[in-house]
Amino acid sequence: MNDVLTDKEIVELYLAREEKASIYCTQKYGASLHRLASSLLLDSRDAEECVNDTFLKAWNAIPPNEPEHLFPFLARICRCTAVDVIRRNKAEKRDCLVVELTREMEECIPDSMGDAEVPEDALKTLMNDFLGTLSKDKRMIFVRHYWFGEGISEISERYGFSESKVKTALHRTREKLRKYLEKKGVSR
């Protein structure tokens, strides 16, 4: 199978419950998902298992979901699966980066809004709106660090910034996010 199908064609195969959907999906996005899982998980076997679980979860999620853009859909499943693996292995030292990232974000993102919980969709919309207010550089630094789990030095090298600039940008962006959410009625 050397043909690369479009996302729409792959989703149609999933909807038709064709096993080829997973094969085409692996061919098109397997390497990218493996890089994502590997950036969060230090054990290559865990990363491989995470990617395999991602394709299984996608099989079970399509239908009822019909993602227009398949990679972000798969990446979210993969990232959530990797975080589950980290939680499962919480006693081991390898989850330090994600634990630290989570602590940093807990300073900004509440788990509740007053007495009522913030619906996930509302928080997602607020986060997307907030990211839209950032310059391209700051948005990429933020997403690379908090979504893809890249370290300061990795981001610094990727964009040619000093590590100090990356740290400062992350700190200021977290503070800006906290203020943005407070302005929208969401606070810690």
TORLUM-476435 format. One record per atom (N, C-alpha, C, O): residue in three letters; atom name; x, y, z. Coordinates in steps of 0.001 Angstrom, whole numbers, plus 500000, padded with zeros to 6 digits. Each point is the difference from the previous one (the first is absolute). Layout:
TORLUM-476435
REC   rest   atom       xx       yy       zz
REC    ALA     CA        X        Y        Z
...
END
This chain:
TORLUM-476435
REC   rest   atom       xx       yy       zz
REC    MET      N   500843   498825   500000
REC    MET     CA   499157   501175   500000
REC    MET      C   500885   501234   500000
REC    MET      O   500352   500507   501065
REC    ASN      N   500002   499969   497792
REC    ASN     CA   500849   501174   499893
REC    ASN      C   499202   501274   499791
REC    ASN      O   500563   501094   500029
REC    ASP      N   498122   498778   499761
REC    ASP     CA   499171   501178   499803
REC    ASP      C   499817   500720   501326
REC    ASP      O   499772   499370   501033
REC    VAL      N   500328   501946   498932
REC    VAL     CA   499719   500800   501180
REC    VAL      C   498632   500627   499774
REC    VAL      O   499798   500767   499058
REC    LEU      N   499275   498895   501817
REC    LEU     CA   498649   500515   499874
REC    LEU      C   499856   501322   500740
REC    LEU      O   500802   500324   500876
REC    THR      N   498176   500429   498766
REC    THR     CA   499698   501232   500727
REC    THR      C   499366   499629   501332
REC    THR      O   499548   498872   500197
REC    ASP      N   500426   502100   500719
REC    ASP     CA   499353   499764   501293
REC    ASP      C   498548   499576   499802
REC    ASP      O   499521   499076   500657
REC    LYS      N   499794   501595   498448
REC    LYS     CA   498589   499698   499753
REC    LYS      C   499833   498546   499533
REC    LYS      O   499081   499309   500439
REC    GLU      N   501801   500234   498678
REC    GLU     CA   499917   498623   499504
REC    GLU      C   500282   498991   501121
REC    GLU      O   499358   498952   500075
REC    ILE      N   501593   501370   500781
REC    ILE     CA   500306   499097   501120
REC    ILE      C   498822   499950   500970
REC    ILE      O   499623   498923   500463
REC    VAL      N   499796   502233   499847
REC    VAL     CA   498839   500035   500903
REC    VAL      C   498843   499208   499399
REC    VAL      O   499283   499306   500721
REC    GLU      N   500533   500795   497967
REC    GLU     CA   498940   499226   499341
REC    GLU      C   500238   498502   500167
REC    GLU      O   499052   499237   500188
REC    LEU      N   502208   500341   499742
REC    LEU     CA   500318   498582   500238
REC    LEU      C   499679   499610   501439
REC    LEU      O   499464   498919   500245
REC    TYR      N   500862   501957   500709
REC    TYR     CA   499644   499739   501401
REC    TYR      C   498485   499866   500143
REC    TYR      O   499509   499075   500648
REC    LEU      N   499761   501850   498746
REC    LEU     CA   498540   499988   500100
REC    LEU      C   499412   498733   499396
REC    LEU      O   498983   499491   500470
REC    ALA      N   501666   500003   498481
REC    ALA     CA   499551   498756   499358
REC    ALA      C   500524   498772   500743
REC    ALA      O   499706   498867   499619
REC    ARG      N   501087   501366   501467
REC    ARG     CA   500580   498936   500826
REC    ARG      C   500963   499121   499196
REC    ARG      O   500097   498793   500220
REC    GLU      N   500605   501841   498851
REC    GLU     CA   501009   499315   499193
REC    GLU      C   501320   499980   500765
REC    GLU      O   500489   501052   500410
REC    GLU      N   500088   497776   499784
REC    GLU     CA   501256   499883   500737
REC    GLU      C   501148   500739   499304
REC    GLU      O   500987   500363   500640
REC    LYS      N   498881   499858   498055
REC    LYS     CA   501025   500743   499257
REC    LYS      C   500172   501411   500547
REC    LYS      O   501049   500616   499808
REC    ALA      N   497931   499899   500870
REC    ALA     CA   500080   501355   500561
REC    ALA      C   501203   500119   500926
REC    ALA      O   500751   500973   499933
REC    SER      N   499426   498042   500924
REC    SER     CA   501128   500028   500936
REC    SER      C   501336   499893   499276
REC    SER      O   500982   500616   500411
REC    ILE      N   499056   498620   498535
REC    ILE     CA   501239   499840   499229
REC    ILE      C   500380   501328   499342
REC    ILE      O   501146   500440   500094
REC    TYR      N   497880   500197   499235
REC    TYR     CA   500271   501288   499363
REC    TYR      C   500342   501067   501026
REC    TYR      O   500869   500844   499778
REC    CYS      N   498437   499103   501342
REC    CYS     CA   500238   500971   501072
REC    CYS      C   501421   499841   500552
REC    CYS      O   500697   500989   500228
REC    THR      N   499717   497784   499979
REC    THR     CA   501353   499724   500488
REC    THR      C   501034   500486   498991
REC    THR      O   501003   500610   500369
REC    GLN      N   498744   499114   498361
REC    GLN     CA   500916   500422   498935
REC    GLN      C   500144   501515   499972
REC    GLN      O   501104   500522   499846
REC    LYS      N   497781   500182   500303
REC    LYS     CA   500012   501455   499861
REC    LYS      C   500469   500714   501271
REC    LYS      O   500728   500989   499916
REC    TYR      N   498858   498515   501272
REC    TYR     CA   500249   500748   501227
REC    TYR      C   500782   499243   501071
REC    TYR      O   500276   500556   501063
REC    GLY      N   500083   498201   498682
REC    GLY     CA   500684   499200   501007
REC    GLY      C   501294   500631   500507
REC    GLY      O   500230   500046   501208
REC    ALA      N   500610   500435   497893
REC    ALA     CA   501290   500586   500402
REC    ALA      C   499799   501272   500821
REC    ALA      O   500693   500208   500996
REC    SER      N   498372   500636   498600
REC    SER     CA   499744   501243   500740
REC    SER      C   499449   499715   501385
REC    SER      O   500381   500658   500969
REC    LEU      N   498729   498371   499134
REC    LEU     CA   499452   499639   501307
REC    LEU      C   501075   499374   500880
REC    LEU      O   500016   500206   501214
REC    HIS      N   500881   499032   498170
REC    HIS     CA   501082   499399   500776
REC    HIS      C   500928   501086   500548
REC    HIS      O   500466   499898   501135
REC    ARG      N   499803   501135   498073
REC    ARG     CA   500822   501114   500489
REC    ARG      C   499309   500702   501171
REC    ARG      O   500647   500353   500986
REC    LEU      N   498034   499847   498901
REC    LEU     CA   499243   500642   501072
REC    LEU      C   500069   499157   501265
REC    LEU      O   500308   500516   501075
REC    ALA      N   499409   498192   498806
REC    ALA     CA   500027   499109   501166
REC    ALA      C   501400   499933   500596
REC    ALA      O   500157   499998   501221
REC    SER      N   500853   499949   497929
REC    SER     CA   501385   499923   500473
REC    SER      C   500438   501275   500712
REC    SER      O   500852   499959   500888
REC    SER      N   498565   501176   498722
REC    SER     CA   500362   501253   500678
REC    SER      C   499460   500040   501421
REC    SER      O   500504   500746   500840
REC    LEU      N   498476   498455   499429
REC    LEU     CA   499410   499955   501337
REC    LEU      C   500451   498787   500800
REC    LEU      O   500063   500053   501229
REC    LEU      N   500249   498862   498086
REC    LEU     CA   500357   498749   500656
REC    LEU      C   501440   499642   499658
REC    LEU      O   500370   499974   498826
REC    LEU      N   500431   499754   502172
REC    LEU     CA   501409   499704   499748
REC    LEU      C   500235   498565   499543
REC    LEU      O   501019   499712   499372
REC    ASP      N   498069   499402   500927
REC    ASP     CA   500145   498596   499631
REC    ASP      C   499401   499785   498613
REC    ASP      O   498817   500267   499788
REC    SER      N   501990   499254   499270
REC    SER     CA   499520   499822   498621
REC    SER      C   498882   498960   499924
REC    SER      O   499127   500090   499137
REC    ARG      N   500898   498934   501754
REC    ARG     CA   498905   499006   500009
REC    ARG      C   498692   500642   500436
REC    ARG      O   498943   499693   499448
REC    ASP      N   501118   501204   501545
REC    ASP     CA   498801   500722   500413
REC    ASP      C   499479   500879   498869
REC    ASP      O   498792   500086   499778
REC    ALA      N   502123   500564   499510
REC    ALA     CA   499599   500860   498883
REC    ALA      C   499322   499171   498907
REC    ALA      O   498971   500401   499458
REC    GLU      N   501610   498451   500227
REC    GLU     CA   499417   499129   498970
REC    GLU      C   498618   499503   500430
REC    GLU      O   499066   499976   499198
REC    GLU      N   500813   499634   502054
REC    GLU     CA   498708   499545   500533
REC    GLU      C   498979   501141   499963
REC    GLU      O   498827   499792   499690
REC    CYS      N   501639   501406   500631
REC    CYS     CA   499128   501173   499980
REC    CYS      C   499456   500248   498591
REC    CYS      O   498812   500279   499834
REC    VAL      N   502039   499620   499169
REC    VAL     CA   499571   500212   498611
REC    VAL      C   499015   498907   499580
REC    VAL      O   498981   500286   499371
REC    ASN      N   501323   498474   500976
REC    ASN     CA   499077   498903   499678
REC    ASN      C   498648   500211   500674
REC    ASN      O   498952   499794   499387
REC    ASP      N   501080   500621   501889
REC    ASP     CA   498749   500289   500713
REC    ASP      C   499250   501153   499342
REC    ASP      O   498770   500012   499976
REC    THR      N   501967   500948   499495
REC    THR     CA   499373   501134   499324
REC    THR      C   499187   499528   498803
REC    THR      O   498867   500436   499796
REC    PHE      N   501719   498669   499413
REC    PHE     CA   499266   499512   498827
REC    PHE      C   498784   499165   500414
REC    PHE      O   498958   500064   499348
REC    LEU      N   501164   499160   501721
REC    LEU     CA   498858   499234   500497
REC    LEU      C   498902   500940   500498
REC    LEU      O   498821   499802   499707
REC    LYS      N   501578   501217   501045
REC    LYS     CA   499019   500963   500513
REC    LYS      C   499339   500767   498855
REC    LYS      O   498808   500304   500060
REC    ALA      N   501960   500004   498907
REC    ALA     CA   499418   500670   498836
REC    ALA      C   498965   499090   499344
REC    ALA      O   498936   500462   499587
REC    TRP      N   501373   498256   500318
REC    TRP     CA   499069   499024   499423
REC    TRP      C   498684   500000   500779
REC    TRP      O   498918   499923   499419
REC    ASN      N   501200   500165   501907
REC    ASN     CA   498804   499980   500846
REC    ASN      C   499284   501352   500042
REC    ASN      O   498818   500061   500340
REC    ALA      N   501887   501020   499319
REC    ALA     CA   499404   501336   500078
REC    ALA      C   499396   500470   498684
REC    ALA      O   499205   500939   499977
REC    ILE      N   501174   498406   498923
REC    ILE     CA   499458   500357   498678
REC    ILE      C   499208   498806   499497
REC    ILE      O   500635   498976   499746
REC    PRO      N   498098   501041   500090
REC    PRO     CA   499067   500970   500519
REC    PRO      C   499877   499886   501521
REC    PRO      O   500514   499026   500549
REC    PRO      N   498865   501866   500144
REC    PRO     CA   499078   501039   499532
REC    PRO      C   500702   501267   499521
REC    PRO      O   499403   500790   499269
REC    ASN      N   501851   499418   501128
REC    ASN     CA   500709   501199   499553
REC    ASN      C   500351   499888   498523
REC    ASN      O   500282   498913   499496
REC    GLU      N   499695   502214   499825
REC    GLU     CA   500418   500074   498596
REC    GLU      C   500944   501193   499858
REC    GLU      O   499599   501052   499503
REC    PRO      N   501661   498786   500933
REC    PRO     CA   500915   501150   499966
REC    PRO      C   500295   500471   498585
REC    PRO      O   500284   499205   499104
REC    GLU      N   499643   502094   500724
REC    GLU     CA   500328   500594   498699
REC    GLU      C   501512   499990   499788
REC    GLU      O   500486   499773   498891
REC    HIS      N   500245   500476   502191
REC    HIS     CA   501462   500007   499971
REC    HIS      C   500465   498849   500887
REC    HIS      O   499902   500071   501225
REC    LEU      N   500590   498897   498165
REC    LEU     CA   500295   498765   500700
REC    LEU      C   501199   500089   500933
REC    LEU      O   499951   499463   501107
REC    PHE      N   501135   501206   498472
REC    PHE     CA   501181   500008   500859
REC    PHE      C   499760   500660   501355
REC    PHE      O   500400   499424   501011
REC    PRO      N   498970   501752   499072
REC    PRO     CA   499743   500564   501331
REC    PRO      C   499135   499083   500870
REC    PRO      O   500197   499917   501212
REC    PHE      N   498860   499407   498170
REC    PHE     CA   499145   499045   500716
REC    PHE      C   500859   498872   500570
REC    PHE      O   499873   499650   501173
REC    LEU      N   500995   499788   497999
REC    LEU     CA   500881   498918   500440
REC    LEU      C   501024   500494   501020
REC    LEU      O   500306   499298   500964
REC    ALA      N   500220   501901   498827
REC    ALA     CA   501009   500548   500913
REC    ALA      C   499417   500197   501393
REC    ALA      O   500680   499756   500997
REC    ARG      N   498084   500675   499080
REC    ARG     CA   499367   500177   501310
REC    ARG      C   499841   498642   500691
REC    ARG      O   500271   499874   501194
REC    ILE      N   499295   499128   498067
REC    ILE     CA   499878   498661   500572
REC    ILE      C   501368   499514   500465
REC    ILE      O   500133   499464   501100
REC    CYS      N   500873   500721   498067
REC    CYS     CA   501350   499546   500315
REC    CYS      C   500537   500695   501247
REC    CYS      O   500564   499357   500885
REC    ARG      N   499257   501944   499177
REC    ARG     CA   500497   500756   501153
REC    ARG      C   499289   499562   501277
REC    ARG      O   500649   499792   501025
REC    CYS      N   498046   500066   498928
REC    CYS     CA   499244   499556   501183
REC    CYS      C   500426   498589   500418
REC    CYS      O   500096   499702   501190
REC    THR      N   500153   499444   497834
REC    THR     CA   500456   498641   500289
REC    THR      C   501380   500026   500652
REC    THR      O   500256   499255   500946
REC    ALA      N   500631   501602   498549
REC    ALA     CA   501333   500121   500589
REC    ALA      C   499920   500504   501434
REC    ALA      O   500722   499514   500870
REC    VAL      N   498412   501451   499379
REC    VAL     CA   499832   500507   501362
REC    VAL      C   499469   498886   500906
REC    VAL      O   500409   499901   501156
REC    ASP      N   498690   499267   498334
REC    ASP     CA   499517   498858   500784
REC    ASP      C   501136   499046   500341
REC    ASP      O   500062   499478   501114
REC    VAL      N   500839   500290   497928
REC    VAL     CA   501158   499127   500250
REC    VAL      C   500880   500625   501080
REC    VAL      O   500485   499301   500890
REC    ILE      N   499718   501998   499034
REC    ILE     CA   500821   500689   500999
REC    ILE      C   499354   499882   501376
REC    ILE      O   500681   499735   500991
REC    ARG      N   498024   500459   499065
REC    ARG     CA   499307   499871   501292
REC    ARG      C   500127   498576   500535
REC    ARG      O   500189   499789   501198
REC    ARG      N   499704   499246   497903
REC    ARG     CA   500112   498597   500406
REC    ARG      C   501394   499712   500558
REC    ARG      O   500156   499183   500908
REC    ASN      N   500825   501474   498556
REC    ASN     CA   501383   499801   500437
REC    ASN      C   500457   501117   500934
REC    ASN      O   501195   500283   500096
REC    LYS      N   497865   500345   500584
REC    LYS     CA   500280   501211   500772
REC    LYS      C   501146   499847   501003
REC    LYS      O   500711   500966   500274
REC    ALA      N   499466   497875   500255
REC    ALA     CA   501044   499808   501011
REC    ALA      C   501395   500096   499405
REC    ALA      O   500975   500189   500727
REC    GLU      N   499128   499680   497943
REC    GLU     CA   501307   500050   499359
REC    GLU      C   500392   501437   499698
REC    GLU      O   499135   500863   499844
REC    LYS      N   502123   499391   500077
REC    LYS     CA   500519   501352   499821
REC    LYS      C   499736   500584   498613
REC    LYS      O   500046   501220   499840
REC    ARG      N   499681   497956   499164
REC    ARG     CA   499927   500485   498626
REC    ARG      C   498840   500942   499725
REC    ARG      O   499942   500602   498927
REC    ASP      N   499130   499541   502016
REC    ASP     CA   498877   500888   499734
REC    ASP      C   500221   501399   500559
REC    ASP      O   499056   500788   500054
REC    CYS      N   502149   499540   500358
REC    CYS     CA   500285   501302   500613
REC    CYS      C   499621   501170   499095
REC    CYS      O   499400   500963   500476
REC    LEU      N   500933   498983   498234
REC    LEU     CA   499718   501115   499101
REC    LEU      C   498506   500278   499924
REC    LEU      O   499581   501151   500121
REC    VAL      N   499612   497814   499681
REC    VAL     CA   498560   500220   499865
REC    VAL      C   499411   500461   501323
REC    VAL      O   499114   500854   500011
REC    VAL      N   501359   498601   501106
REC    VAL     CA   499525   500453   501302
REC    VAL      C   500316   501482   500177
REC    VAL      O   499154   500763   500468
REC    GLU      N   502052   499647   499162
REC    GLU     CA   500387   501406   500113
REC    GLU      C   499160   500868   499070
REC    GLU      O   499559   501077   500402
REC    LEU      N   500210   498480   498368
REC    LEU     CA   499167   500754   499069
REC    LEU      C   498592   500142   500552
REC    LEU      O   499388   501061   499886
REC    THR      N   500099   497870   500712
REC    THR     CA   498665   500032   500571
REC    THR      C   499940   501001   501148
REC    THR      O   499049   500774   500102
REC    ARG      N   501960   499212   500759
REC    ARG     CA   500034   500958   501109
REC    ARG      C   500018   501438   499481
REC    ARG      O   499301   500867   500525
REC    GLU      N   501500   499374   498446
REC    GLU     CA   500061   501349   499435
REC    GLU      C   498638   500440   499488
REC    GLU      O   499584   501135   500230
REC    MET      N   499725   497974   499078
REC    MET     CA   498705   500356   499432
REC    MET      C   498914   500090   501065
REC    MET      O   499031   500739   499827
REC    GLU      N   501114   498516   501277
REC    GLU     CA   499020   500092   501075
REC    GLU      C   499971   501401   500596
REC    GLU      O   498992   500419   500569
REC    GLU      N   502125   500310   499299
REC    GLU     CA   500041   501378   500476
REC    GLU      C   499073   500890   499171
REC    GLU      O   499558   501046   500474
REC    CYS      N   500151   498546   498300
REC    CYS     CA   499212   500811   499073
REC    CYS      C   498586   499472   499812
REC    CYS      O   499033   500762   500019
REC    ILE      N   500857   497939   499803
REC    ILE     CA   498724   499402   499612
REC    ILE      C   499351   499368   501219
REC    ILE      O   500565   499087   500602
REC    PRO      N   498266   501386   499761
REC    PRO     CA   499325   499454   501174
REC    PRO      C   499334   498674   499695
REC    PRO      O   499778   499641   498844
REC    ASP      N   499907   499636   502231
REC    ASP     CA   499215   498798   499805
REC    ASP      C   498538   500289   500290
REC    ASP      O   499150   499116   499893
REC    SER      N   500562   502123   500474
REC    SER     CA   498602   500378   500207
REC    SER      C   499809   501491   499780
REC    SER      O   500957   500772   500042
REC    MET      N   497802   499626   499724
REC    MET     CA   499652   501400   499821
REC    MET      C   499009   500309   501118
REC    MET      O   498818   499668   499903
REC    GLY      N   501671   500965   501149
REC    GLY     CA   499142   500221   501158
REC    GLY      C   499598   498646   500550
REC    GLY      O   500849   499152   500276
REC    ASP      N   497860   500652   499880
REC    ASP     CA   499499   498719   500500
REC    ASP      C   499706   499015   498884
REC    ASP      O   499815   498809   500249
REC    ALA      N   500142   501695   498496
REC    ALA     CA   499674   499127   498872
REC    ALA      C   501266   499658   499229
REC    ALA      O   500895   500833   499858
REC    GLU      N   499174   497955   499653
REC    GLU     CA   501153   499592   499200
REC    GLU      C   499968   500682   498636
REC    GLU      O   498935   500274   499447
REC    VAL      N   502250   499989   500029
REC    VAL     CA   500110   500584   498668
REC    VAL      C   499826   498870   498987
REC    VAL      O   500777   499045   499999
REC    PRO      N   498211   501058   499141
REC    PRO     CA   499846   498945   498991
REC    PRO      C   501239   499934   499106
REC    PRO      O   500585   501028   499658
REC    GLU      N   499808   497753   499967
REC    GLU     CA   501196   499813   499182
REC    GLU      C   499905   500784   498701
REC    GLU      O   500985   500607   499580
REC    ASP      N   497851   499397   499772
REC    ASP     CA   499842   500731   498745
REC    ASP      C   500196   501495   500200
REC    ASP      O   500591   500667   499151
REC    ALA      N   498913   499872   501976
REC    ALA     CA   500155   501427   500277
REC    ALA      C   501475   500334   500221
REC    ALA      O   500492   501012   499502
REC    LEU      N   500209   498136   501244
REC    LEU     CA   501420   500228   500245
REC    LEU      C   500792   499894   498699
REC    LEU      O   500924   500779   499763
REC    LYS      N   498709   498250   499392
REC    LYS     CA   500675   499840   498710
REC    LYS      C   499807   501249   499139
REC    LYS      O   500945   500467   499363
REC    THR      N   497849   500068   500617
REC    THR     CA   499724   501209   499229
REC    THR      C   500804   501176   500544
REC    THR      O   500575   500770   499231
REC    LEU      N   499466   499370   502093
REC    LEU     CA   500782   501079   500611
REC    LEU      C   501485   499859   499661
REC    LEU      O   500663   500987   499683
REC    MET      N   499853   497791   500383
REC    MET     CA   501414   499781   499694
REC    MET      C   500295   500338   498537
REC    MET      O   501004   500647   499701
REC    ASN      N   498135   498920   499402
REC    ASN     CA   500195   500315   498576
REC    ASN      C   499937   501506   499757
REC    ASN      O   500797   500550   499239
REC    ASP      N   498247   500110   501415
REC    ASP     CA   499896   501452   499861
REC    ASP      C   501258   500676   500544
REC    ASP      O   500526   500933   499392
REC    PHE      N   499951   498587   501758
REC    PHE     CA   501214   500570   500592
REC    PHE      C   501197   499811   499076
REC    PHE      O   500759   500941   499766
REC    LEU      N   499415   497846   499708
REC    LEU     CA   501121   499742   499101
REC    LEU      C   499949   500920   498780
REC    LEU      O   501041   500380   499462
REC    GLY      N   497764   499972   500107
REC    GLY     CA   499840   500910   498878
REC    GLY      C   500462   501420   500297
REC    GLY      O   500234   500784   499080
REC    THR      N   499899   499550   502204
REC    THR     CA   500457   501345   500373
REC    THR      C   501524   500107   500013
REC    THR      O   500544   501103   500054
REC    LEU      N   500142   497762   499897
REC    LEU     CA   501462   499985   500105
REC    LEU      C   500664   500199   498645
REC    LEU      O   499432   499691   498952
REC    SER      N   501779   500830   501099
REC    SER     CA   500798   500069   498772
REC    SER      C   500330   498565   499580
REC    SER      O   499919   499073   500806
REC    LYS      N   500446   500760   497951
REC    LYS     CA   500306   498664   499485
REC    LYS      C   501115   499343   500818
REC    LYS      O   499887   498827   500356
REC    ASP      N   501187   501911   499946
REC    ASP     CA   501116   499440   500763
REC    ASP      C   499556   499531   501379
REC    ASP      O   500317   498885   500415
REC    LYS      N   498953   501964   500289
REC    LYS     CA   499562   499643   501358
REC    LYS      C   499022   498818   499972
REC    LYS      O   500038   499128   500868
REC    ARG      N   499096   500861   498131
REC    ARG     CA   499041   498901   499878
REC    ARG      C   500730   498680   499743
REC    ARG      O   499670   498980   500605
REC    MET      N   501314   501038   498506
REC    MET     CA   500733   498772   499693
REC    MET      C   500816   499521   501202
REC    MET      O   500051   498801   500272
REC    ILE      N   500582   502117   500443
REC    ILE     CA   500750   499625   501206
REC    ILE      C   499053   499349   501001
REC    ILE      O   500306   498945   500556
REC    PHE      N   498551   501683   499672
REC    PHE     CA   499020   499506   500971
REC    PHE      C   499486   498616   499605
REC    PHE      O   499976   499085   500823
REC    VAL      N   499618   500767   497939
REC    VAL     CA   499452   498721   499525
REC    VAL      C   501076   498917   500003
REC    VAL      O   499736   498872   500417
REC    ARG      N   501458   501450   499130
REC    ARG     CA   501085   499014   499988
REC    ARG      C   500304   499507   501408
REC    ARG      O   500271   498817   500203
REC    HIS      N   499685   502087   500764
REC    HIS     CA   500345   499608   501372
REC    HIS      C   498847   499263   500678
REC    HIS      O   500199   498920   500556
REC    TYR      N   498599   501654   499403
REC    TYR     CA   498898   499443   500784
REC    TYR      C   499167   498957   499270
REC    TYR      O   499330   499197   500648
REC    TRP      N   500691   500791   498039
REC    TRP     CA   499248   498964   499280
REC    TRP      C   500921   498844   499609
REC    TRP      O   499677   498839   500250
REC    PHE      N   501465   501472   499141
REC    PHE     CA   500899   498964   499527
REC    PHE      C   501024   499572   501040
REC    PHE      O   500722   499025   499797
REC    GLY      N   499346   501705   501327
REC    GLY     CA   500903   499613   501074
REC    GLY      C   501472   500219   499695
REC    GLY      O   500856   499347   500597
REC    GLU      N   499451   501560   498484
REC    GLU     CA   501398   500272   499675
REC    GLU      C   500634   500834   501107
REC    GLU      O   499357   500862   500599
REC    GLY      N   501902   498864   499655
REC    GLY     CA   500740   500721   501014
REC    GLY      C   500469   501359   499508
REC    GLY      O   499945   500309   498810
REC    ILE      N   500517   500490   502140
REC    ILE     CA   500475   501353   499702
REC    ILE      C   501118   499971   498956
REC    ILE      O   499967   500753   499027
REC    SER      N   501023   498373   501184
REC    SER     CA   501144   499968   499082
REC    SER      C   499579   499553   498600
REC    SER      O   500530   500491   499003
REC    GLU      N   498523   498581   500925
REC    GLU     CA   499511   499522   498708
REC    GLU      C   499288   501119   499231
REC    GLU      O   500198   500164   498796
REC    ILE      N   498982   500592   501911
REC    ILE     CA   499289   501122   499371
REC    ILE      C   500995   501076   499584
REC    ILE      O   499904   500576   498917
REC    SER      N   501055   499680   501970
REC    SER     CA   501031   500996   499723
REC    SER      C   500740   499661   498710
REC    SER      O   500216   500863   499150
REC    GLU      N   500161   497895   500719
REC    GLU     CA   500718   499548   498805
REC    GLU      C   499112   500055   498756
REC    GLU      O   500440   500420   498930
REC    ARG      N   498307   499152   501223
REC    ARG     CA   499069   499967   498862
REC    ARG      C   499806   501394   499386
REC    ARG      O   499980   500144   498777
REC    TYR      N   499878   500880   502077
REC    TYR     CA   499674   501336   499502
REC    TYR      C   501172   500977   500024
REC    TYR      O   499857   501145   499572
REC    GLY      N   501292   498418   500919
REC    GLY     CA   501167   500872   500035
REC    GLY      C   499917   501081   501064
REC    GLY      O   500632   501048   499866
REC    PHE      N   498595   498714   501195
REC    PHE     CA   499887   500939   501108
REC    PHE      C   500935   499556   501114
REC    PHE      O   500376   498831   500081
REC    SER      N   499995   502113   500776
REC    SER     CA   500765   499610   501187
REC    SER      C   499048   499280   500964
REC    SER      O   498788   500213   499973
REC    GLU      N   501786   498939   500872
REC    GLU     CA   499167   499312   500987
REC    GLU      C   499331   501002   500924
REC    GLU      O   498864   499796   500427
REC    SER      N   501834   501280   499880
REC    SER     CA   499443   501042   500854
REC    SER      C   498748   500618   499365
REC    SER      O   499008   500254   500682
REC    LYS      N   501055   499982   498009
REC    LYS     CA   498844   500574   499294
REC    LYS      C   498812   499044   500049
REC    LYS      O   498863   500433   500187
REC    VAL      N   501395   498274   499646
REC    VAL     CA   498917   499012   500042
REC    VAL      C   499385   499958   501393
REC    VAL      O   498777   500013   500138
REC    LYS      N   502059   499936   500896
REC    LYS     CA   499486   499963   501382
REC    LYS      C   499177   501245   500305
REC    LYS      O   498926   499915   500595
REC    THR      N   501583   501232   498995
REC    THR     CA   499287   501250   500248
REC    THR      C   498674   500020   499252
REC    THR      O   498977   500405   500553
REC    ALA      N   501040   499160   498200
REC    ALA     CA   498758   499971   499210
REC    ALA      C   498973   499076   500641
REC    ALA      O   498820   500344   500066
REC    LEU      N   501606   498496   500405
REC    LEU     CA   499071   499068   500652
REC    LEU      C   499433   500602   501277
REC    LEU      O   498798   499919   500250
REC    HIS      N   502068   500683   500556
REC    HIS     CA   499541   500606   501252
REC    HIS      C   498980   501107   499726
REC    HIS      O   498936   500043   500617
REC    ARG      N   501401   500841   498460
REC    ARG     CA   499098   501121   499688
REC    ARG      C   498695   499519   499371
REC    ARG      O   498937   500566   500254
REC    THR      N   501147   498400   498935
REC    THR     CA   498788   499469   499362
REC    THR      C   499100   499342   501038
REC    THR      O   498780   500155   499942
REC    ARG      N   501800   499113   501004
REC    ARG     CA   499185   499410   501083
REC    ARG      C   499303   501099   500795
REC    ARG      O   498819   499888   500326
REC    GLU      N   501921   501170   499979
REC    GLU     CA   499417   501118   500759
REC    GLU      C   498888   500667   499192
REC    GLU      O   498949   500337   500546
REC    LYS      N   501282   499851   498155
REC    LYS     CA   498990   500592   499125
REC    LYS      C   498760   499097   499929
REC    LYS      O   498870   500488   499992
REC    LEU      N   501353   498191   499955
REC    LEU     CA   498882   499051   499979
REC    LEU      C   499197   500092   501290
REC    LEU      O   498770   500024   499969
REC    ARG      N   501921   500027   501160
REC    ARG     CA   499306   500093   501286
REC    ARG      C   499115   501241   500025
REC    ARG      O   498836   499922   500396
REC    LYS      N   501709   501231   499182
REC    LYS     CA   499237   501247   499994
REC    LYS      C   498843   499929   498998
REC    LYS      O   498902   500484   500275
REC    TYR      N   501351   498915   498578
REC    TYR     CA   498959   499850   498974
REC    TYR      C   498822   499182   500547
REC    TYR      O   498840   500377   499834
REC    LEU      N   501476   498504   500816
REC    LEU     CA   498942   499151   500548
REC    LEU      C   499249   500704   501127
REC    LEU      O   498781   499870   500111
REC    GLU      N   501943   500876   500726
REC    GLU     CA   499331   500761   501065
REC    GLU      C   499041   501026   499402
REC    GLU      O   498886   500184   500490
REC    LYS      N   501559   500477   498452
REC    LYS     CA   499156   501000   499321
REC    LYS      C   498734   499349   499448
REC    LYS      O   498940   500624   499949
REC    LYS      N   501185   498106   499637
REC    LYS     CA   498847   499270   499449
REC    LYS      C   499161   499322   501089
REC    LYS      O   499060   499262   499708
REC    GLY      N   501301   501006   501552
REC    GLY     CA   499223   499440   501111
REC    GLY      C   500446   498649   500479
REC    GLY      O   499288   499335   500751
REC    VAL      N   501879   500254   498824
REC    VAL     CA   500533   498702   500414
REC    VAL      C   501240   500273   500826
REC    VAL      O   500954   500601   499507
REC    SER      N   499045   498965   501741
REC    SER     CA   501185   500236   500832
REC    SER      C   500279   498788   500866
REC    SER      O   499149   499129   500181
REC    ARG      N   502070   500836   500352
REC    ARG     CA   500430   498892   500865
REC    ARG      C   499295   500054   501314
REC    ARG      O   500231   499150   500859
END
